[in-house]
């Protein structure tokens, strides 16, 4: 995905992000904040439940 702070635009490839997180990838603090704002961790909890 990408994040454009000037346009305040974010595009995330959610299946790919979830795949890598499930494989143990650790996002940087900045990426974590972007994912949290996009409520990706709520999405992850739903898919793991």
GUBASE-224849 format. One record per residue: residue in three letters; x, y, z of N, C-alpha, C in turn. Coordinates in steps of 0.2 Angstrom, whole numbers, padded with zeros to 4 digits, always signed. Example, Ala and Ser with C-alpha at 12.3 -4.5 7.8 and 13.67 -1.06 7.14 Angstrom:
BEGIN
ALA+0066-0028+0039+0062-0022+0039+0066-0016+0039
SER+0064-0011+0035+0068-0005+0036+0064+0000+0039
This chain:
BEGIN
UNK+0004-0006+0000+0000+0000+0000+0004+0006+0000
UNK+0001+0012+0001+0005+0018+0001+0001+0023+0006
UNK+0005+0028+0008+0002+0033+0012+0005+0040+0009
UNK+0000+0045+0008+0002+0051+0005+0000+0056+0010
UNK+0005+0059+0015+0003+0063+0020+0000+0070+0017
UNK+0002+0072+0011+0000+0078+0009-0007+0078+0007
UNK-0009+0073+0004-0016+0072+0002-0020+0069+0007
UNK-0017+0066+0013-0020+0063+0018-0024+0057+0015
UNK-0020+0053+0011-0023+0047+0007-0019+0041+0009
UNK-0023+0036+0010-0020+0029+0012-0023+0024+0008
UNK-0019+0019+0005-0022+0014+0002-0018+0008+0004
UNK-0021+0003+0007-0018-0003+0010-0020-0009+0007
UNK-0016-0014+0006-0017-0021+0003-0018-0025+0009
UNK-0024-0025+0012-0026-0028+0018-0024-0036+0018
UNK-0026-0040+0013-0024-0047+0013-0016-0048+0014
UNK-0012-0044+0010-0005-0044+0011-0002-0042+0018
UNK-0005-0037+0021-0003-0035+0027-0005-0040+0032
UNK-0011-0043+0032-0013-0048+0037-0008-0054+0036
UNK-0007-0056+0030-0002-0062+0029+0005-0061+0032
UNK+0008-0055+0031+0014-0054+0034+0014-0053+0041
UNK+0009-0050+0044+0008-0050+0051+0007-0057+0054
UNK+0004-0061+0051+0003-0068+0054+0009-0072+0053
UNK+0014-0070+0049+0020-0074+0048+0025-0071+0053
UNK+0023-0066+0057+0028-0063+0062+0031-0056+0060
UNK+0029-0053+0055+0032-0047+0053+0030-0042+0059
UNK+0035-0037+0061+0033-0032+0066+0034-0025+0062
UNK+0028-0022+0062+0028-0015+0059+0032-0010+0063
UNK+0035-0005+0059+0038+0000+0063+0032+0004+0066
UNK+0035+0009+0071+0030+0013+0075+0025+0017+0070
UNK+0028+0020+0065+0024+0024+0060+0019+0019+0056
UNK+0021+0014+0054+0017+0009+0050+0011+0007+0055
UNK+0013+0005+0061+0008+0003+0066+0003+0008+0067
UNK+0005+0015+0068+0000+0020+0069-0004+0021+0063
UNK-0002+0020+0057-0006+0020+0051-0011+0014+0051
UNK-0009+0008+0052-0013+0003+0052-0018+0003+0058
UNK-0016+0006+0064-0021+0007+0069-0027+0012+0067
UNK-0025+0018+0064-0029+0023+0061-0034+0020+0056
UNK-0032+0015+0052-0036+0012+0047-0040+0006+0050
UNK-0039+0005+0057-0043+0000+0061-0041-0007+0058
UNK-0035-0008+0056-0033-0015+0053-0033-0020+0059
UNK-0031-0018+0065-0031-0023+0070-0037-0025+0072
UNK-0043-0021+0071-0049-0024+0073-0051-0029+0067
UNK-0049-0028+0061-0050-0032+0055-0046-0039+0057
UNK-0040-0038+0059-0036-0044+0061-0040-0048+0066
UNK-0042-0045+0071-0046-0049+0077-0052-0052+0074
UNK-0055-0049+0069-0061-0053+0067-0059-0059+0063
UNK-0054-0059+0059-0052-0064+0055-0049-0070+0059
UNK-0046-0068+0064-0043-0073+0069-0048-0077+0073
UNK-0053-0073+0074-0059-0076+0079-0062-0082+0076
